[in-house]
Amino acid sequence: MTDSTRAATRPAGTTGAQRGASAPSSGPEAPISAPEKTAGKSSRVGDKVFSSLATASGAFVVAVIAAIAIFLLIRAVPALQVNHVNFLFSREWDTGDPANMSFGIFDIAWITVASSVVALVIAMPLSGGIALFLTRYAPKSLARPFAYIVDLLAAVPSVVYGLWGFLVLGPFLKPVSTWLNETLGWIPIFGQGNIAQVDSGANVFTAGIVLAVMIIPTITGVTREVFARTPDAQVEGALALGATRWEVIKTTVWPFGRNGFVGGSMLGLGRALGETMALTIILSATTAPPGYSIFDSGATFASKIALGSAEFNNNLQVGAYISAGLVLFVITFAVNAIARWIESAAGAKGKS
């Protein structure tokens, strides 16, 4: 076919440009238009502002903690310099005369640690059991309201816990206290305390139970969240192999959440160490030296400071109580730091 014949058979109105449009293009593609610079610039500004605010918030918290530590240290040093006894190992506390002060924290530390340990021994198994029940046994229709009720325990004022412990729980525990003292009294920890009546209720035993009720929401809340994050693949795999519900908990849930449970317990311990009003009401029955028994009465770090507020009219006297507060600050800070480290280790283990 000649060129003239091809031209005759070509449809009318078809131009060269149209033919080029229907044929695949062999040239380079047109460049993609860049996004608007205004939107990108605005987004970057927002990121910088948010990053700055987040950094400033974190730095503010660190600065506040450092400021508290510096304040406590500055106010405590002058009183420690005029102290006539060993601050850490003396059992004496006499700050009535600013010119002749003798104060030590040995007995105070015993009451604080003993009541907190009793609370932890009681609260840890109860909190672990509640967390397992809410995450692995209870139906969702029951788990949510029950968890809400447990969390509400943290909202009860500490003074209410103190009154309940002194007026209700103490008298209720009289038979238990008497039995422990008469049966296990040969063990020093269950021996006679520094109050005449073992069953008075104003002792470390009652205070520890009250503290246990107070810290159960803290331990349960952390443990519940950790247990709930157990990988479903591990749970389903154990069930597929024929494991019972208890065996699933033993082989998957508990190994995964053990560190979180311990971390939550350390947070609860930090809460117990700093409790003031409840222990002031329960343990203020005597100022006699303790006998290092759970039936002792006395003062913790926090309650000692609260009871000594009448002496806060002299810098040296205030410094003596601030010295006790500094020790409590260091202990609480260390306990919470350990708890956070354990929780971080648990989170890293869960992601691996």
DODO-298482 format. One record per residue (C-alpha): z, y, x. Coordinates in Angstrom, 2 decimals. Each point is the difference from the previous one (the first is absolute). Example, Ala and Ser with C-alpha at 12.3 -4.5 7.8 and 13.67 -1.06 7.14 Angstrom:
# DODO-298482
<up = 7.80&north = -4.50&east = 12.30>
<up = -0.66&north = 3.44&east = 1.37>
***
This chain:
# DODO-298482
<up = 0.00&north = 0.00&east = 0.00>
<up = -1.05&north = 3.40&east = 1.36>
<up = 2.19&north = 3.06&east = 0.22>
<up = -1.80&north = 1.59&east = -2.92>
<up = 0.63&north = -3.08&east = -2.14>
<up = 3.78&north = 0.07&east = 0.85>
<up = 0.12&north = 3.68&east = -0.94>
<up = -1.66&north = -0.75&east = -3.32>
<up = 2.47&north = -2.78&east = -0.90>
<up = 3.09&north = 2.09&east = 0.90>
<up = 1.88&north = 1.27&east = -3.12>
<up = -0.57&north = 3.59&east = -0.84>
<up = 2.77&north = 2.49&east = 0.87>
<up = 1.38&north = -2.11&east = 2.86>
<up = 0.52&north = 2.15&east = 3.03>
<up = 0.83&north = -0.81&east = 3.58>
<up = 3.56&north = 1.24&east = -0.38>
<up = 0.57&north = -2.34&east = -2.93>
<up = -1.40&north = -2.90&east = 1.95>
<up = 2.37&north = 0.82&east = 2.83>
<up = 2.93&north = 0.08&east = -2.39>
<up = -0.73&north = -3.50&east = -1.29>
<up = -0.45&north = -1.46&east = 3.46>
<up = 3.01&north = -0.78&east = 2.16>
<up = 0.82&north = 2.82&east = 2.34>
<up = -0.34&north = -0.73&east = 3.69>
<up = 1.59&north = 3.27&east = 1.19>
<up = 3.70&north = 0.75&east = 0.68>
<up = 2.35&north = 0.34&east = -3.00>
<up = 1.28&north = 3.40&east = -0.97>
<up = 3.46&north = 0.78&east = 1.48>
<up = 3.01&north = -0.59&east = -2.28>
<up = 1.65&north = 3.22&east = -0.94>
<up = 3.51&north = 0.40&east = 1.48>
<up = 3.01&north = 0.34&east = -2.36>
<up = 1.14&north = 3.44&east = -0.79>
<up = 2.14&north = 1.40&east = 2.80>
<up = 2.32&north = 1.72&east = -2.45>
<up = 1.30&north = -3.25&east = -1.53>
<up = 0.49&north = -1.65&east = 3.39>
<up = 1.80&north = 3.02&east = 1.39>
<up = 2.29&north = 0.18&east = -3.04>
<up = 0.81&north = -3.70&east = 0.33>
<up = 0.88&north = 0.39&east = 3.67>
<up = 2.26&north = 2.97&east = -0.77>
<up = 1.81&north = -2.02&east = -2.67>
<up = 0.55&north = -2.88&east = 2.42>
<up = 1.40&north = 2.35&east = 2.61>
<up = 2.35&north = 1.66&east = -2.48>
<up = 1.26&north = -3.32&east = -1.33>
<up = 0.43&north = -1.40&east = 3.51>
<up = 1.93&north = 3.09&east = 1.06>
<up = 2.29&north = -0.18&east = -3.03>
<up = 0.68&north = -3.71&east = 0.54>
<up = 0.74&north = 0.56&east = 3.68>
<up = 2.25&north = 2.95&east = -0.78>
<up = 1.93&north = -2.07&east = -2.56>
<up = 0.61&north = -2.79&east = 2.50>
<up = 1.00&north = 2.47&east = 2.70>
<up = 2.35&north = 1.73&east = -2.45>
<up = 1.87&north = -3.24&east = -0.71>
<up = 0.36&north = -0.73&east = 3.71>
<up = 1.16&north = 3.56&east = 0.64>
<up = 2.62&north = -0.23&east = -2.75>
<up = 1.38&north = -3.26&east = 1.40>
<up = 0.08&north = 1.46&east = 3.50>
<up = 1.71&north = 3.16&east = -1.29>
<up = 2.68&north = -2.06&east = -1.75>
<up = 0.64&north = -2.03&east = 3.15>
<up = 0.21&north = 3.13&east = 2.15>
<up = 2.34&north = 1.70&east = -2.48>
<up = 2.33&north = -3.01&east = -0.09>
<up = 0.00&north = -0.28&east = 3.78>
<up = 0.70&north = 3.70&east = 0.60>
<up = 2.87&north = 0.07&east = -2.49>
<up = 1.50&north = -3.30&east = 1.18>
<up = 0.09&north = 0.62&east = 3.76>
<up = 2.77&north = 2.69&east = 0.02>
<up = 2.31&north = -2.22&east = -2.06>
<up = -0.71&north = -3.04&east = 2.15>
<up = 0.87&north = 2.01&east = 3.12>
<up = 3.54&north = 0.68&east = -1.26>
<up = 0.55&north = -3.48&east = -1.45>
<up = 3.07&north = -1.66&east = 1.55>
<up = -1.03&north = -3.62&east = -0.70>
<up = -3.08&north = -2.15&east = 0.37>
<up = -2.32&north = 0.98&east = -2.83>
<up = -1.71&north = -3.39&east = -0.35>
<up = 2.94&north = -2.39&east = 0.44>
<up = 3.08&north = 1.85&east = -1.17>
<up = 1.59&north = -0.87&east = -3.36>
<up = 1.74&north = 3.34&east = -0.33>
<up = -1.22&north = 2.91&east = -2.12>
<up = 2.10&north = 3.15&east = 0.15>
<up = -1.85&north = 3.30&east = -0.30>
<up = 2.76&north = 2.04&east = -1.68>
<up = 0.65&north = 2.11&east = 3.12>
<up = -3.25&north = 1.41&east = 1.46>
<up = 1.75&north = 0.45&east = 3.36>
<up = 1.08&north = -3.63&east = 0.21>
<up = -2.57&north = -2.23&east = -1.68>
<up = -0.25&north = -3.76&east = 0.41>
<up = -2.76&north = -1.70&east = -1.94>
<up = -1.81&north = -3.30&east = 0.38>
<up = -2.42&north = -1.89&east = -2.22>
<up = 0.90&north = -3.64&east = 0.67>
<up = 1.77&north = -0.63&east = -3.32>
<up = -2.48&north = 2.13&east = -1.92>
<up = -2.88&north = -1.97&east = 1.48>
<up = 1.69&north = -3.26&east = -1.03>
<up = 0.38&north = 1.01&east = -3.65>
<up = -3.58&north = 1.32&east = -0.08>
<up = -1.58&north = -3.06&east = 1.58>
<up = 2.19&north = -2.52&east = -1.85>
<up = -0.77&north = 1.42&east = -3.46>
<up = -3.71&north = 0.25&east = 0.80>
<up = -0.19&north = -3.56&east = 1.35>
<up = 1.80&north = -1.38&east = -3.08>
<up = -2.50&north = 1.88&east = -2.15>
<up = -2.93&north = -1.33&east = 1.98>
<up = 1.22&north = -3.62&east = -0.14>
<up = 0.21&north = 0.24&east = -3.80>
<up = -3.07&north = 2.14&east = -0.67>
<up = -2.57&north = -1.78&east = 2.21>
<up = -0.12&north = -3.38&east = -1.81>
<up = 0.23&north = 1.67&east = -3.42>
<up = -2.79&north = 2.44&east = 0.81>
<up = -2.20&north = -2.75&east = 1.44>
<up = 0.52&north = -2.12&east = -3.10>
<up = -0.76&north = 2.89&east = -2.35>
<up = -3.17&north = 0.85&east = 1.93>
<up = -1.20&north = -3.60&east = -0.12>
<up = 0.75&north = -0.22&east = -3.71>
<up = -1.91&north = 3.19&east = -0.78>
<up = -3.05&north = -0.90&east = 2.10>
<up = -0.29&north = -3.78&east = -0.35>
<up = 1.88&north = -1.21&east = -3.06>
<up = 0.32&north = 2.69&east = -2.67>
<up = -2.96&north = 0.70&east = -2.33>
<up = -1.45&north = 3.50&east = 0.27>
<up = 1.38&north = 0.95&east = -3.39>
<up = 3.51&north = -0.62&east = 1.34>
<up = -0.48&north = 0.93&east = 3.66>
<up = -0.80&north = 3.66&east = -0.61>
<up = 2.98&north = 0.94&east = -2.20>
<up = 2.35&north = -2.10&east = 2.15>
<up = -1.21&north = 1.73&east = 3.17>
<up = 0.47&north = 3.35&east = -1.73>
<up = 3.60&north = -0.89&east = -0.87>
<up = 0.72&north = -1.03&east = 3.60>
<up = -1.47&north = 3.27&east = 1.27>
<up = 2.22&north = 1.93&east = -2.41>
<up = 3.06&north = -1.21&east = 1.93>
<up = -0.97&north = 2.45&east = 2.73>
<up = 0.23&north = 2.89&east = -2.48>
<up = 3.68&north = -0.57&east = -0.84>
<up = 2.16&north = 2.67&east = 1.73>
<up = 2.18&north = -1.32&east = 2.79>
<up = 3.13&north = 1.51&east = -1.54>
<up = -0.60&north = -2.21&east = -3.05>
<up = -0.24&north = -3.04&east = 2.26>
<up = 3.25&north = 1.04&east = 1.66>
<up = 1.87&north = 0.34&east = -3.28>
<up = -1.42&north = -3.30&east = -1.23>
<up = 1.05&north = -1.75&east = 3.20>
<up = 3.51&north = 1.45&east = -0.01>
<up = 0.81&north = -0.31&east = -3.72>
<up = -2.01&north = -3.05&east = -1.09>
<up = -1.24&north = -2.14&east = 2.87>
<up = 3.18&north = 0.19&east = 2.11>
<up = 2.33&north = -1.37&east = -2.70>
<up = -2.63&north = -2.58&east = -0.97>
<up = -0.13&north = -1.32&east = 3.59>
<up = 3.78&north = -0.49&east = 0.34>
<up = -0.14&north = -3.81&east = -0.39>
<up = -2.85&north = -0.25&east = 2.48>
<up = 1.75&north = 2.17&east = 2.59>
<up = 3.23&north = -1.95&east = -0.37>
<up = -1.77&north = -3.34&east = 0.37>
<up = -1.93&north = 1.10&east = 3.08>
<up = 3.14&north = 1.33&east = 1.67>
<up = 2.14&north = -3.05&east = -0.81>
<up = -2.67&north = -2.60&east = 0.78>
<up = -1.81&north = 1.57&east = 2.95>
<up = 2.71&north = 2.33&east = 1.24>
<up = 0.19&north = -1.89&east = 3.30>
<up = -3.37&north = 1.57&east = 0.80>
<up = 0.68&north = 3.59&east = 1.16>
<up = -2.78&north = 1.47&east = -2.11>
<up = 1.74&north = -1.28&east = -3.17>
<up = 3.50&north = 0.75&east = 1.20>
<up = 2.47&north = 2.65&east = -1.14>
<up = -1.43&north = 3.50&east = 0.13>
<up = 1.73&north = 3.35&east = 0.41>
<up = 1.06&north = 0.20&east = -3.65>
<up = 2.90&north = -1.95&east = -1.44>
<up = -1.84&north = -1.41&east = -3.01>
<up = -3.05&north = -2.07&east = 0.91>
<up = -1.17&north = 0.01&east = -3.61>
<up = 0.23&north = 3.76&east = -0.46>
<up = -3.80&north = 0.35&east = 0.00>
<up = 0.09&north = 3.04&east = 2.29>
<up = -1.39&north = -1.88&east = 2.97>
<up = -3.15&north = -0.77&east = 1.96>
<up = -0.70&north = -3.08&east = -2.13>
<up = -0.33&north = 2.02&east = -3.20>
<up = -1.84&north = 2.81&east = 1.79>
<up = -2.50&north = -2.49&east = 1.43>
<up = -0.82&north = -1.40&east = -3.43>
<up = -0.50&north = 3.50&east = -1.40>
<up = -2.26&north = 0.86&east = 2.93>
<up = -1.94&north = -3.22&east = -0.58>
<up = -0.79&north = 1.08&east = -3.56>
<up = -1.05&north = 3.41&east = 1.29>
<up = -2.43&north = -1.29&east = 2.65>
<up = -1.55&north = -2.82&east = -2.06>
<up = -2.72&north = 2.34&east = -1.40>
<up = -1.01&north = 1.08&east = 3.52>
<up = -0.28&north = -3.52&east = 1.41>
<up = -1.58&north = -1.41&east = -3.16>
<up = -2.62&north = 2.74&east = -0.20>
<up = -1.25&north = -0.49&east = 3.56>
<up = 0.14&north = -3.80&east = -0.19>
<up = -1.79&north = -0.09&east = -3.35>
<up = -2.91&north = 2.04&east = 1.36>
<up = -0.32&north = -2.23&east = 3.06>
<up = 0.15&north = -3.27&east = -1.94>
<up = -2.58&north = 1.29&east = -2.49>
<up = -2.49&north = 0.57&east = 2.85>
<up = -0.07&north = -3.62&east = 1.07>
<up = -3.73&north = -0.89&east = 0.30>
<up = -1.21&north = -1.78&east = -3.14>
<up = -2.15&north = -2.30&east = 2.12>
<up = 3.08&north = -1.44&east = 1.69>
<up = 1.84&north = -0.48&east = -3.30>
<up = -3.02&north = -1.61&east = -1.69>
<up = -0.60&north = -2.19&east = 3.02>
<up = 3.56&north = -1.30&east = -0.08>
<up = -0.27&north = -0.69&east = -3.74>
<up = -3.31&north = -1.78&east = 0.52>
<up = 1.69&north = -2.31&east = 2.51>
<up = 2.56&north = -0.96&east = -2.64>
<up = 2.90&north = 2.19&east = 1.05>
<up = 2.69&north = 0.79&east = -2.55>
<up = 1.00&north = 3.58&east = -0.76>
<up = 2.96&north = -0.23&east = 2.36>
<up = -2.18&north = -1.48&east = 2.74>
<up = -2.45&north = 2.88&east = -0.47>
<up = 2.86&north = 2.46&east = 0.50>
<up = 1.29&north = -1.92&east = 3.01>
<up = -3.35&north = -0.38&east = 1.77>
<up = -1.86&north = 3.20&east = -0.93>
<up = 2.03&north = 2.72&east = -1.71>
<up = 3.14&north = -0.13&east = 2.16>
<up = -1.75&north = -0.17&east = 3.40>
<up = -2.22&north = 2.91&east = -1.03>
<up = 2.81&north = 2.18&east = -1.38>
<up = 2.91&north = -0.93&east = 2.27>
<up = -0.29&north = 3.05&east = 2.25>
<up = -0.33&north = 2.31&east = -2.99>
<up = 3.14&north = -1.51&east = -1.51>
<up = 1.94&north = 0.61&east = 3.21>
<up = -1.39&north = 3.53&east = 0.24>
<up = 1.06&north = 0.75&east = -3.56>
<up = 3.45&north = -1.37&east = 0.77>
<up = 0.30&north = 2.35&east = 2.96>
<up = -0.92&north = 2.92&east = -2.26>
<up = 2.73&north = -1.13&east = -2.39>
<up = 2.43&north = -0.18&east = 2.90>
<up = -0.83&north = 3.58&east = 0.91>
<up = 0.71&north = 0.98&east = -3.60>
<up = 3.34&north = -1.79&east = 0.07>
<up = 1.09&north = 1.57&east = 3.29>
<up = -0.33&north = 3.51&east = -1.39>
<up = 1.62&north = -0.51&east = -3.41>
<up = 2.76&north = 2.53&east = -0.63>
<up = 1.43&north = 0.52&east = -3.49>
<up = 0.25&north = -3.61&east = -1.15>
<up = 1.82&north = -1.05&east = 3.15>
<up = 2.20&north = 3.09&east = -0.04>
<up = 1.27&north = -1.00&east = -3.45>
<up = 0.50&north = -3.68&east = 0.85>
<up = 1.29&north = 0.09&east = 3.58>
<up = 2.28&north = 3.04&east = 0.07>
<up = 3.16&north = -1.98&east = -0.85>
<up = 1.57&north = 0.24&east = 3.46>
<up = -0.35&north = 1.58&east = 3.42>
<up = 1.77&north = -2.85&east = 1.84>
<up = -1.88&north = -1.67&east = 2.87>
<up = -2.15&north = -2.88&east = -1.26>
<up = 0.76&north = -3.64&east = 0.74>
<up = -3.70&north = -0.84&east = 0.41>
<up = -0.18&north = -1.92&east = -3.25>
<up = -2.24&north = 0.39&east = -3.03>
<up = 3.19&north = 0.89&east = -1.88>
<up = 0.44&north = 3.18&east = 2.05>
<up = -0.15&north = 3.46&east = -1.47>
<up = -0.82&north = 3.18&east = 1.87>
<up = -2.89&north = 2.35&east = 0.58>
<up = -3.63&north = -0.35&east = 1.01>
<up = -1.85&north = 2.63&east = 2.01>
<up = -1.29&north = 1.73&east = -3.12>
<up = 3.23&north = -0.19&east = -2.00>
<up = 2.04&north = 1.19&east = 2.99>
<up = -2.13&north = 3.12&east = 0.24>
<up = 0.26&north = 0.59&east = -3.75>
<up = 3.79&north = -0.42&east = -0.01>
<up = 0.40&north = 2.33&east = 2.99>
<up = -1.76&north = 2.96&east = -1.59>
<up = 3.34&north = 1.85&east = -0.26>
<up = 0.02&north = 0.33&east = 3.81>
<up = -3.41&north = 1.63&east = 0.18>
<up = 1.47&north = 3.41&east = 0.84>
<up = 0.01&north = -0.42&east = 3.78>
<up = -2.99&north = -0.67&east = 2.22>
<up = 1.77&north = -2.63&east = 2.08>
<up = 1.29&north = -1.85&east = -3.05>
<up = -3.44&north = 0.11&east = -1.56>
<up = -1.44&north = -1.22&east = 3.29>
<up = 2.21&north = -3.11&east = -0.14>
<up = -1.44&north = -1.00&east = -3.36>
<up = -3.49&north = 0.95&east = 1.10>
<up = 0.45&north = -2.37&east = 2.94>
<up = 0.57&north = -2.83&east = -2.49>
<up = -3.03&north = 1.21&east = -1.93>
<up = -2.07&north = -0.10&east = 3.17>
<up = 0.90&north = -3.66&east = 0.55>
<up = -0.90&north = -0.79&east = -3.61>
<up = -3.29&north = 1.89&east = 0.42>
<up = -0.90&north = -2.02&east = 3.09>
<up = 0.91&north = -3.33&east = -1.64>
<up = -1.91&north = 0.79&east = -3.20>
<up = -3.02&north = 1.27&east = 1.92>
<up = -0.05&north = -3.14&east = 2.15>
<up = 0.30&north = -2.30&east = -3.05>
<up = -2.82&north = 1.75&east = -1.83>
<up = -2.19&north = 0.01&east = 3.10>
<up = 0.50&north = -3.77&east = 0.35>
<up = -0.85&north = -0.44&east = -3.69>
<up = -3.23&north = 1.97&east = 0.31>
<up = -0.97&north = -1.94&east = 3.10>
<up = 0.57&north = -3.31&east = -1.79>
<up = -2.03&north = 1.15&east = -3.02>
<up = -2.84&north = 1.15&east = 2.27>
<up = 0.01&north = -3.38&east = 1.74>
<up = -0.15&north = -1.69&east = -3.38>
<up = -2.94&north = 2.17&east = -1.10>
<up = -1.91&north = -0.68&east = 3.20>
<up = 0.60&north = -3.73&east = -0.43>
<up = -1.28&north = 0.12&east = -3.58>
<up = -3.24&north = 1.72&east = 1.04>
<up = -0.70&north = -2.45&east = 2.82>
***
